[in-house]
Amino acid sequence: SKMPDRTTAVRQKHHERLSSSGGNLSGKEWRGAFYEVRKARMHSSNRPPASPRHAGYREMSDTMGSFQPFAVSSSSGNLDMANPSGSVLKELLLEQINVLLIGLPLGIASGWLQWGDIPTFWLNFIALVPLAKLLGDATDQLAEGLQNDTVGGLLNATFGNAVEMIITIQAVKSGFLEVVKNSLIGSILSNLLMVLGMSFFCGGVGRQSQQFKNLGPMVNITMLFLAVMAFSLPTIFHDSGAVAQQDILRVSRINACLVLVGYTAYLIFQLLTHVDLFQEDNDDEAPEDDAPAEEERMSVGCSTALLLVTTVLVAISSQYLVHSIDGLVNQWHFPQAFVGVVLLPIIGNACEHASAVRLAIQDKPVVSIMIAVGSSTQIALLVMPFAVLAGWCTDRPLDLNLGTAGISILFLSVTLVFTIVSTSTSNWLEGFFLMLAYLLVGILYWYTPNTPVPTVNR
């Protein structure tokens, strides 16, 4: 006989519970009912492949919670799904992390009214953390609304690091070329060492070890080695002798184009030819019905509007943030390299950091690794070449010469992660070592002297 659909069974259970209670459920009970139905629908539908970052945002949404996401029909006491766009939008906007959005109007006011670089930097820094998550959620909803696996996957892969791209454009236009390089190096390192390290550590506490399939993560690590090679060549070229800066710039721009070609091949591999390598097994889940229920989502128009509005807000806030970096460096004596490598990556990585750790604790190491290593791959193969080409379009001499220290740290970090992931097992000690490595890198950049900002028209 045909087994009942999992979503229908879960909804029926909560309808009966709602009827018996007369519609009087606590906020915690409302959220529990919502997420149980939502989880059932996730397992009953084929969602477009998500970028590592958006996979983390989905889990973060479940972690943070929202307020009374269901509406109750007064006549039937049933859960009202008549306006899915409104209910999903309400859920996204009422997540607890959005309390930090109070920094957005204050940060813009601080920059506009010239309250000073220090409050301007920190207020916009705080505001960009929830904006980054909201931008990821909007992209995720739009990808689902298109109902096309390939297009949705491409959209997620392209906008997966939109915040880093926007900050990069603002910094390149303002002439902070070294800050751009350091921030992108820092994004790669924070994901590889801190996010992955804390995930292994928290997931390994109380367990002998965690086992996982390493085929998907190893593809990402291979791409990271390719990126490190592409970044190393302009650096070696610069250090080889009397080489004109213009030649280094040409080599960097050609390398950036070739790396983007490699990223395109990686997307074809991930989204079309080898999708199964990048998904976690769900063999323990309940059987699915032949006609799965559709998960409620925002309409394409609503998700597009949210994406555009959030992008504009990120652009405005990041502009004030970038313009206040000089004041932070001069007044608080923060090393410019430390700001780029350690502080700025927190903006885009904070939410996915929490998500990766939570998944590791739940013994889902594959997804946790894909969030950390996959995000590093996107930064290296997409955002870094994008930054060079953005400098080319705006007549800024941004190259891929990351310096001997930057290249050495990247290579050692990727190699360290490779030695751990290649064993298909992890434990808390390996996670501790990764976090310790990130601390060593942070200490190095704290004592790195400031470099003069190139004289370009800001």
VMD Tcl script that draws the C-alpha trace (Angstrom):
set ca {
  {0.00 0.00 0.00}
  {1.08 3.58 -0.61}
  {2.57 5.25 2.48}
  {1.04 8.62 3.52}
  {2.94 11.78 2.65}
  {5.15 12.90 5.55}
  {4.10 16.54 5.29}
  {0.39 15.68 5.33}
  {0.84 13.52 8.43}
  {2.72 16.23 10.30}
  {0.19 18.92 9.37}
  {-2.72 16.71 10.41}
  {-1.09 16.12 13.80}
  {-0.77 19.85 14.47}
  {-4.30 20.60 13.18}
  {-5.69 18.13 15.71}
  {-3.51 19.61 18.44}
  {-4.67 23.12 17.54}
  {-8.33 22.11 17.58}
  {-8.03 20.41 20.95}
  {-6.37 23.48 22.50}
  {-8.90 25.93 21.09}
  {-6.15 27.79 19.25}
  {-4.28 28.67 22.45}
  {-0.64 27.72 21.90}
  {2.44 29.37 23.34}
  {4.99 31.11 21.13}
  {7.40 28.22 21.61}
  {4.69 25.75 20.56}
  {3.88 27.85 17.48}
  {7.53 27.85 16.41}
  {7.89 24.15 17.04}
  {4.85 23.38 14.89}
  {6.06 25.66 12.12}
  {9.52 24.19 11.90}
  {8.27 20.61 12.08}
  {6.02 21.24 9.09}
  {8.81 23.13 7.35}
  {11.31 20.30 7.92}
  {8.83 17.75 6.60}
  {8.33 19.80 3.45}
  {12.04 20.21 2.95}
  {12.40 16.42 2.88}
  {9.39 16.05 0.57}
  {10.59 18.48 -2.11}
  {13.52 18.83 -4.45}
  {15.20 22.12 -3.61}
  {17.73 23.73 -5.93}
  {21.35 23.09 -4.94}
  {22.36 25.84 -2.56}
  {25.71 27.49 -2.19}
  {27.56 26.58 1.03}
  {26.70 29.95 2.52}
  {22.97 29.64 1.86}
  {22.91 26.15 3.25}
  {24.18 27.75 6.43}
  {21.58 30.53 6.29}
  {18.79 27.96 6.10}
  {20.06 26.27 9.23}
  {20.58 29.65 10.89}
  {16.93 30.50 10.26}
  {15.91 27.38 12.15}
  {18.27 28.31 14.97}
  {17.19 31.91 15.46}
  {13.43 31.38 15.26}
  {10.71 33.96 14.72}
  {7.40 35.02 16.23}
  {4.10 33.22 15.52}
  {4.77 32.36 11.87}
  {1.29 30.82 11.35}
  {-2.00 32.57 11.03}
  {-5.09 30.88 12.52}
  {-8.37 30.77 10.71}
  {-11.04 31.79 13.21}
  {-13.63 29.58 11.57}
  {-11.72 26.32 11.25}
  {-8.75 26.70 13.58}
  {-6.48 25.56 10.75}
  {-3.06 26.88 9.86}
  {-3.48 29.59 7.20}
  {-1.07 29.29 4.29}
  {-3.01 31.65 2.00}
  {-0.28 34.29 1.98}
  {3.04 32.43 1.90}
  {5.05 35.47 0.79}
  {3.86 37.49 3.76}
  {4.40 34.71 6.29}
  {7.88 33.87 5.00}
  {8.87 37.55 4.86}
  {7.60 38.04 8.41}
  {9.58 35.02 9.52}
  {12.78 36.40 7.96}
  {12.36 39.91 9.34}
  {11.50 38.83 12.88}
  {14.56 36.68 13.45}
  {16.40 37.69 16.58}
  {19.65 38.57 14.82}
  {17.83 41.42 13.07}
  {17.94 43.35 16.34}
  {21.39 44.38 15.14}
  {19.74 46.30 12.31}
  {19.42 49.17 14.77}
  {22.97 49.94 13.72}
  {21.87 50.65 10.13}
  {20.09 54.02 10.59}
  {22.56 55.01 13.28}
  {25.53 54.10 11.08}
  {24.16 56.04 8.12}
  {23.38 59.00 10.36}
  {26.87 58.83 11.84}
  {28.46 58.98 8.40}
  {26.08 61.63 7.08}
  {26.29 63.88 10.14}
  {30.03 63.22 10.64}
  {29.88 61.85 14.17}
  {33.36 60.46 13.68}
  {35.02 57.52 11.98}
  {34.99 55.26 15.05}
  {31.18 55.20 15.63}
  {30.60 55.15 11.87}
  {32.77 52.06 11.44}
  {31.37 50.04 14.32}
  {27.69 50.93 13.75}
  {27.87 49.92 10.09}
  {29.96 46.88 11.01}
  {27.17 45.70 13.33}
  {24.44 46.47 10.77}
  {26.11 44.55 7.95}
  {26.02 41.24 9.85}
  {22.20 40.81 9.74}
  {22.09 42.47 6.30}
  {24.44 39.77 5.01}
  {22.11 37.07 6.30}
  {19.01 38.81 4.95}
  {20.66 39.14 1.54}
  {21.43 35.42 1.60}
  {17.85 34.58 2.58}
  {16.46 36.74 -0.24}
  {18.73 35.03 -2.76}
  {17.72 31.64 -1.42}
  {14.00 32.44 -1.72}
  {14.43 33.77 -5.26}
  {16.36 30.66 -6.29}
  {13.55 28.45 -4.93}
  {10.85 30.57 -6.55}
  {12.39 30.14 -10.00}
  {11.77 26.37 -9.66}
  {14.75 25.51 -11.83}
  {17.60 23.60 -10.25}
  {20.30 24.88 -12.59}
  {19.22 28.53 -12.59}
  {18.65 28.45 -8.83}
  {22.05 26.92 -8.21}
  {23.75 29.49 -10.45}
  {21.93 32.31 -8.67}
  {23.02 31.02 -5.27}
  {26.59 30.51 -6.45}
  {26.77 34.00 -7.97}
  {25.19 35.93 -5.08}
  {26.56 33.68 -2.35}
  {29.21 36.27 -1.52}
  {27.37 39.41 -2.56}
  {28.32 41.29 0.61}
  {32.03 40.65 0.06}
  {31.64 41.76 -3.56}
  {29.90 45.00 -2.60}
  {32.48 45.82 0.08}
  {35.22 44.98 -2.45}
  {33.79 47.41 -5.01}
  {33.55 50.18 -2.41}
  {37.11 49.58 -1.21}
  {38.54 49.40 -4.74}
  {36.82 52.65 -5.72}
  {38.20 54.30 -2.57}
  {41.75 53.12 -3.27}
  {42.09 50.67 -0.35}
  {43.72 48.05 -2.54}
  {45.73 46.37 0.22}
  {42.62 46.24 2.42}
  {40.81 44.45 -0.41}
  {43.55 41.83 -0.70}
  {43.77 41.34 3.04}
  {40.00 41.08 3.52}
  {39.70 38.38 0.86}
  {42.67 36.49 2.31}
  {41.01 36.84 5.71}
  {37.68 35.48 4.42}
  {39.43 32.37 3.11}
  {41.42 31.88 6.32}
  {38.53 32.47 8.70}
  {36.42 29.84 6.92}
  {39.24 27.31 6.60}
  {40.71 27.70 10.07}
  {38.26 29.29 12.48}
  {34.86 28.14 11.15}
  {36.01 24.64 10.24}
  {38.16 24.36 13.35}
  {35.36 25.32 15.72}
  {33.01 22.95 13.88}
  {35.41 20.04 14.30}
  {36.04 20.98 17.93}
  {32.38 21.34 18.96}
  {31.30 18.34 16.91}
  {34.10 16.21 18.35}
  {33.50 16.99 22.02}
  {31.79 13.96 23.54}
  {32.53 11.79 20.51}
  {35.51 9.64 19.67}
  {35.47 11.00 16.11}
  {33.15 12.08 13.30}
  {33.09 10.19 10.01}
  {32.19 11.78 6.67}
  {32.46 11.30 2.93}
  {35.27 13.50 1.65}
  {34.63 13.43 -2.12}
  {32.81 16.78 -2.27}
  {35.14 18.60 0.17}
  {38.20 17.26 -1.65}
  {36.96 18.81 -4.91}
  {36.77 22.18 -3.13}
  {40.25 21.77 -1.67}
  {41.64 20.92 -5.12}
  {40.13 24.16 -6.44}
  {41.70 26.03 -3.53}
  {45.12 24.67 -4.48}
  {44.52 25.91 -8.04}
  {43.60 29.35 -6.71}
  {46.70 29.49 -4.51}
  {48.81 28.62 -7.55}
  {47.17 31.40 -9.57}
  {47.87 33.88 -6.75}
  {51.41 32.66 -6.25}
  {52.58 33.25 -9.81}
  {52.23 37.08 -9.80}
  {53.89 37.14 -6.37}
  {56.83 35.02 -7.58}
  {56.99 37.14 -10.74}
  {57.24 40.28 -8.60}
  {59.99 38.83 -6.41}
  {62.01 37.38 -9.32}
  {63.82 40.60 -10.15}
  {63.39 43.89 -11.99}
  {59.84 43.43 -13.27}
  {57.64 46.33 -14.31}
  {54.51 46.81 -12.21}
  {52.48 47.02 -15.39}
  {53.59 43.51 -16.38}
  {52.58 42.15 -12.98}
  {49.20 43.80 -13.45}
  {48.76 42.20 -16.87}
  {49.66 38.75 -15.55}
  {47.24 39.20 -12.65}
  {44.36 40.17 -14.93}
  {44.97 37.24 -17.26}
  {45.18 34.89 -14.27}
  {41.93 36.32 -12.90}
  {40.14 35.56 -16.18}
  {41.50 32.01 -16.24}
  {40.48 31.42 -12.62}
  {36.95 32.51 -13.50}
  {36.99 29.94 -16.33}
  {37.97 27.35 -13.72}
  {35.12 28.53 -11.47}
  {32.67 28.09 -14.37}
  {33.90 24.51 -14.85}
  {33.50 23.97 -11.09}
  {29.86 25.14 -11.26}
  {29.13 22.77 -14.15}
  {30.66 19.95 -12.12}
  {28.73 20.87 -8.97}
  {25.34 21.73 -10.46}
  {25.07 19.47 -13.49}
  {27.37 16.49 -13.71}
  {28.20 15.52 -10.11}
  {25.42 16.94 -7.93}
  {25.39 13.96 -5.54}
  {28.94 14.65 -4.35}
  {27.83 17.91 -2.74}
  {24.74 16.63 -0.92}
  {24.51 14.84 2.40}
  {22.90 11.43 2.53}
  {19.38 11.33 4.01}
  {18.96 7.58 4.15}
  {17.48 7.75 7.61}
  {14.61 9.99 6.58}
  {11.03 8.80 6.21}
  {9.92 7.60 2.74}
  {8.66 10.29 0.42}
  {5.34 10.37 -1.40}
  {5.31 10.20 -5.19}
  {3.75 13.67 -5.35}
  {5.60 15.71 -2.74}
  {4.00 18.72 -1.13}
  {5.32 22.10 -2.13}
  {7.13 24.14 0.47}
  {5.74 27.63 0.96}
  {8.07 30.32 -0.32}
  {8.02 33.96 -1.26}
  {6.93 34.86 -4.75}
  {9.59 35.77 -7.30}
  {8.49 39.41 -7.24}
  {8.59 39.65 -3.45}
  {11.97 37.92 -3.14}
  {13.41 40.06 -5.96}
  {12.22 43.23 -4.23}
  {13.75 42.07 -0.93}
  {17.00 41.25 -2.72}
  {17.19 44.67 -4.39}
  {16.33 46.62 -1.24}
  {18.84 44.68 0.86}
  {21.53 45.12 -1.80}
  {21.01 48.88 -1.80}
  {21.21 49.00 2.00}
  {24.39 46.90 1.98}
  {25.93 49.22 -0.61}
  {25.12 52.34 1.43}
  {26.29 50.89 4.74}
  {29.47 49.40 3.27}
  {30.37 52.74 1.70}
  {30.36 54.45 5.10}
  {32.22 51.48 6.60}
  {35.03 51.62 4.03}
  {35.42 55.38 4.27}
  {35.85 55.13 8.04}
  {38.70 52.58 7.94}
  {41.37 55.30 7.91}
  {39.97 56.79 11.11}
  {39.92 53.40 12.83}
  {43.54 52.79 11.84}
  {44.74 56.25 12.85}
  {42.72 56.83 16.03}
  {42.61 53.35 17.56}
  {45.93 52.33 16.01}
  {44.51 49.14 14.53}
  {46.92 47.69 11.96}
  {45.40 48.02 8.51}
  {46.26 44.40 7.74}
  {44.48 43.23 10.92}
  {41.35 45.16 9.96}
  {41.31 43.47 6.57}
  {42.27 39.94 7.58}
  {40.38 39.60 10.88}
  {37.64 42.24 11.30}
  {36.04 42.63 7.87}
  {35.54 38.87 7.23}
  {33.39 38.68 10.38}
  {30.66 40.57 8.54}
  {29.99 37.87 5.99}
  {31.00 34.84 8.05}
  {29.29 35.35 11.40}
  {25.96 33.66 10.59}
  {27.43 30.76 8.62}
  {29.98 30.29 11.41}
  {27.17 29.62 13.89}
  {25.37 27.41 11.38}
  {28.42 25.25 10.66}
  {29.06 24.73 14.37}
  {25.43 23.83 15.02}
  {25.44 21.28 12.19}
  {28.67 19.74 13.47}
  {27.14 19.36 16.94}
  {24.18 17.60 15.29}
  {26.68 15.16 13.73}
  {26.29 16.51 10.18}
  {29.97 17.04 9.37}
  {29.57 16.93 5.57}
  {27.30 19.98 5.45}
  {29.44 21.74 8.05}
  {32.59 21.16 5.98}
  {30.87 22.27 2.78}
  {29.81 25.54 4.42}
  {33.37 26.33 5.53}
  {35.47 24.95 2.68}
  {32.88 25.75 0.00}
  {32.70 29.39 1.06}
  {36.50 29.63 0.90}
  {36.40 28.20 -2.61}
  {33.88 30.82 -3.73}
  {35.98 33.62 -2.29}
  {39.14 32.35 -3.99}
  {37.66 31.46 -7.37}
  {35.01 34.15 -7.73}
  {35.44 37.15 -5.45}
  {39.23 37.47 -5.74}
  {39.25 37.48 -9.58}
  {36.16 39.71 -9.49}
  {38.10 42.22 -7.38}
  {40.95 42.33 -9.92}
  {38.54 42.83 -12.81}
  {36.64 45.48 -10.84}
  {39.93 47.32 -10.37}
  {40.58 46.99 -14.10}
  {37.16 48.51 -14.93}
  {37.64 51.41 -12.48}
  {41.29 52.01 -13.48}
  {42.67 50.83 -10.13}
  {45.97 48.88 -10.22}
  {44.75 45.92 -8.14}
  {46.87 42.82 -8.81}
  {47.20 39.31 -7.39}
  {50.54 39.96 -5.72}
  {49.53 38.94 -2.20}
  {53.05 39.10 -0.83}
  {55.23 36.29 0.41}
  {53.50 36.19 3.81}
  {50.00 36.08 2.34}
  {50.78 33.32 -0.15}
  {52.69 31.26 2.43}
  {49.85 31.47 4.95}
  {47.24 30.52 2.33}
  {49.26 27.54 1.11}
  {49.97 26.26 4.61}
  {46.32 26.67 5.64}
  {44.95 24.81 2.61}
  {47.54 22.06 3.13}
  {46.61 21.74 6.81}
  {42.91 21.38 5.98}
  {43.77 18.91 3.21}
  {45.61 16.62 5.63}
  {42.57 16.52 7.93}
  {39.75 16.22 5.38}
  {41.56 13.57 3.31}
  {41.26 11.10 6.21}
  {37.42 11.22 6.14}
  {37.41 11.60 9.92}
  {37.79 14.44 12.41}
  {38.02 14.93 16.18}
  {38.11 17.79 18.66}
  {41.93 17.93 18.73}
  {42.15 18.61 14.99}
  {39.57 21.37 15.39}
  {41.57 22.84 18.25}
  {44.70 22.87 16.08}
  {42.87 24.69 13.27}
  {41.65 27.38 15.70}
  {45.14 27.66 17.13}
  {46.50 28.17 13.61}
  {44.00 31.01 13.07}
  {45.13 32.62 16.33}
  {48.74 32.46 15.12}
  {47.74 34.18 11.88}
  {45.85 36.88 13.79}
  {48.89 37.61 15.96}
  {51.07 37.94 12.87}
  {48.75 40.46 11.22}
  {48.32 42.41 14.46}
  {52.03 43.20 14.38}
  {52.15 43.82 10.61}
  {53.08 47.47 10.00}
  {50.78 49.63 7.92}
  {51.64 50.09 4.26}
  {51.16 53.44 2.52}
  {47.91 53.64 0.59}
  {48.61 54.10 -3.15}
  {47.94 57.59 -4.38}
  {44.82 57.09 -6.47}
  {41.89 59.41 -6.89}
  {39.25 58.50 -4.35}
}
mol new
graphics top color blue
foreach p $ca { graphics top sphere $p radius 0.5 }
foreach p [lrange $ca 0 end-1] q [lrange $ca 1 end] { graphics top cylinder $p $q radius 0.2 }
display resetview
